[in-house]
Amino acid sequence: MKFLNINNKIVSSKKSLNEICMEQPFLIINTSCGIGKYRFNKIGYNSKSKLIFEYSLIKDSSYKDTNNILFKLGQYYYLTAEQLLYAFKFFANS
């Protein structure tokens, strides 16, 4: 099993990643259609049995691109574990 270091915590399981997502459920994601606010929904697996994190688009008037994102990309945004860890690392450093 691969171990990951997030904010000085060693993460070694899907359960730990789920707990981190529950503690920090919101992400601001710059999509190809604009910037939107997303909330953690669930963890699943893709067709290659890789861990995937599902986020739901939130209708927030502070983000003017929300309707465009919803129309062009849909309600959900999926991240791999690597992408999610990169986003958390970026968030922690800002």
Backbone torsions as a table, in degrees:
resi	resn	phi	psi	omega
1	MET	NA	138.5	-179.9
2	LYS	-84.6	134.8	178.6
3	PHE	-102.4	140.3	-178.9
4	LEU	-121.5	145.2	178.8
5	ASN	-108.7	114.2	179.5
6	ILE	-123.6	118.4	179.3
7	ASN	47.9	47.3	178.8
8	ASN	65.1	18.1	174.1
9	LYS	-113.2	135.5	177.5
10	ILE	-85.8	125.0	-179.2
11	VAL	-111.1	125.5	-176.2
12	SER	-130.6	6.8	-177.5
13	SER	-151.8	163.5	176.6
14	LYS	-60.3	-37.1	-179.5
15	LYS	-61.4	-42.6	179.4
16	SER	-64.9	-40.7	177.5
17	LEU	-64.4	-38.5	177.2
18	ASN	-62.1	-41.9	179.1
19	GLU	-63.2	-40.1	178.1
20	ILE	-64.0	-42.6	178.8
21	CYS	-64.7	-34.2	178.6
22	MET	-71.8	-33.3	178.1
23	GLU	-72.9	-35.2	-179.9
24	GLN	-124.9	73.2	-171.4
25	PRO	-77.1	-13.7	-174.7
26	PHE	-106.7	140.0	174.1
27	LEU	-133.7	143.0	170.7
28	ILE	-101.0	118.6	-173.8
29	ILE	-117.6	128.4	176.2
30	ASN	-89.5	98.1	-179.3
31	THR	-89.1	177.2	176.5
32	SER	-67.9	-14.5	-179.2
33	CYS	-108.2	5.4	179.3
34	GLY	129.3	-174.7	-177.0
35	ILE	-97.6	131.9	180.0
36	GLY	-136.3	158.8	177.3
37	LYS	-101.2	130.3	-176.9
38	TYR	-124.4	151.1	177.4
39	ARG	-120.0	138.0	178.1
40	PHE	-58.4	134.5	-179.7
41	ASN	-113.5	-58.4	-178.1
42	LYS	-165.0	168.7	175.9
43	ILE	-109.5	138.9	177.2
44	GLY	-146.9	-164.8	179.0
45	TYR	-129.4	145.1	175.8
46	ASN	-88.0	-173.9	-176.8
47	SER	-65.5	-18.2	178.3
48	LYS	-100.0	17.1	179.5
49	SER	60.9	29.6	174.8
50	LYS	-95.5	144.3	179.4
51	LEU	-64.3	131.6	179.8
52	ILE	-129.4	138.3	179.6
53	PHE	-109.6	124.8	-178.7
54	GLU	-99.4	130.0	176.5
55	TYR	-120.9	142.7	179.3
56	SER	-105.0	137.0	177.3
57	LEU	-69.0	134.1	179.5
58	ILE	-105.9	133.5	175.3
59	LYS	-78.7	105.5	-178.0
60	ASP	-129.8	122.1	-176.5
61	SER	-64.2	-15.3	177.5
62	SER	-72.1	-17.0	-178.2
63	TYR	-115.3	101.7	-172.7
64	LYS	-70.3	-15.5	-178.4
65	ASP	-88.2	-0.7	-173.9
66	THR	-54.6	-49.1	-178.1
67	ASN	-64.7	-38.0	177.6
68	ASN	-65.0	-43.5	177.8
69	ILE	-61.8	-46.4	-179.3
70	LEU	-59.6	-43.3	-178.5
71	PHE	-68.8	-44.4	-173.6
72	LYS	-88.7	-35.4	-175.9
73	LEU	-109.9	-23.9	179.8
74	GLY	100.4	-177.3	-174.1
75	GLN	-74.5	-29.4	-171.0
76	TYR	-112.2	150.6	176.3
77	TYR	-131.3	133.1	-175.8
78	TYR	-114.0	134.8	179.4
79	LEU	-124.5	143.3	171.6
80	THR	-77.9	169.2	178.2
81	ALA	-61.2	-40.3	-179.9
82	GLU	-63.9	-42.8	178.6
83	GLN	-64.4	-41.5	-179.7
84	LEU	-65.1	-43.3	178.7
85	LEU	-64.2	-37.4	176.3
86	TYR	-63.1	-42.8	179.1
87	ALA	-63.2	-42.8	178.4
88	PHE	-65.9	-38.6	178.7
89	LYS	-64.0	-44.6	178.8
90	PHE	-61.7	-43.1	179.5
91	PHE	-62.7	-42.5	-178.5
92	ALA	-66.9	-31.3	-178.7
93	ASN	-84.7	-11.7	-178.0
94	SER	-90.7	NA	NA
